[in-house]
Amino acid sequence: MSHTNATLINYYHLCHRKMWLHANHIRMEHTSEAVAEGKQLHEQAYPQRAERYREIILDGSKIDFYDPYDKVVHEMKKSDKLEHSHVAQVQFYLYLLRKNGIEGATGLIEYPKLRQTQTVRLEKEDVPMVEAWVQDIERIVESEQCPDRITKSKCRSCSYFDFCYVEDE
């Protein structure tokens, strides 16, 4: 049974080390100002949203805002800097919906601060790609060895930065 969830999909596309740490219950998000800002945005950007849409949990992944009438997953992000991981996360939600018998759903990534949206689809030919992500995530997470750190400019804003770079201080 797969333990892959949308958070791991997102982290998989950012950093395998971060994904492995999170999956192995080493959580640093509570120390991150960026995570706190994202939660605040999530709560304040569309206050009417809770009335119109449903929160659903599928196979361990929580979709915060799902419109069951139009079959649209709404995913809110504060910045489009990590756009590829956002798209992958929404594609995974669409994959889960399809796997659970909900065909024809689409996704909408909303960037309230930028006043932009991006439509996301999961085409039939995308399904093997998502399944390959899940398999690779399972392989990495089940490894006893934590993946090596990456060195990218995005690392400085990561909630795991201190964990990864502690010996450099």
Protein Blocks (a to p, Z undefined) as FASTA:
>chain_A
ZZbdfklmmmmmmomklmmmmmnopafklmpmklmmmmmmmmmmmmmlmmmpccddeehi
acfbacfklopacdddfbfklmmmmmmmmmmmmmmmmmnopghiacddddfknopacddd
ddfklmmmmmmmmmmmmmmmmpmbdcdddddfklmmpcklmmmmmmmZZ
